[in-house]
Amino acid sequence: AQKITQTQPGMFVQEKEAVTLDCTYDTSDQSYGLFWYKQPSSGEMIFLIYQGSYDEQNATEGRYSLNFQKARKSANLVISASQLGDSAMYFCAMIVRDNYGQNFVFGPGTRLSVLP
Amino acid sequence: GAVVSQHPSWVICKSGTSVKIECRSLDFQATTMFWYRQFPKQSLMLMATSNEGSKATYEQGVEKDKFLINHASLTLSTLTVTSAHPEDSSFYICSAREAASSYEQYFGPGTRLTVT
């Protein structure tokens, strides 16, 4: 069964510093996708970054980068130059492609607090 | 970008009544829509997947007769919580996917349901 593990329930980071949020996954499928979403207190899910299992290069989107280590089954999110507005819950998620594209599984989340 | 709306954004209902939540894709046609449930300080749990014109596929443990899902058109899916009880109080989030080959899901802003 597919599973996402996020071992950090909460993280603190000083404004303008970089922070890494951990994510490990478990799947026996060869084709899968890994996502990171941000959920502020308003509840909306904001897509941050995507990494395909066959992508050879780590994904980057502005201040967000994904440190993809396939052999270790980890997909850590790195946020550079943290801002106060980055304070939120962060969810790592995985989707396994099948005929219906289902099995979209979320990790338990990490609450990031950016300190001024 | 792709926008998904949900209505209402929050609702309070009495125990025993039914409440309907709408999920609309505003600028694209959604072949598949997903319904998630999120309890406070927890992750998103997939409830069901619905494809336009066909019956929804429910995740294990989700009561089909209690959570009625209708995906009548390519832009609208509805979730009806029947005979609501206080334990149904939760944050319900929908997401939509444009094409079966697409990996990306666009999330709605969520609906907060409180059953008194």
Interface residues (C-beta under 8 A of the other chain):
Chain A: G33 Y37 S42 G43 E44 M45 F47 Y50 G52 F91 I95 R97 Y100 G101 Q102 F104 V105 F106 G107 P108 G109
Chain B: T32 F34 Q38 Q42 S43 L44 M45 L46 T49 N51 T57 F91 I93 S95 R97 A100 S102 Y103 E104 Q105 Y106 F107 P109 G110 R112
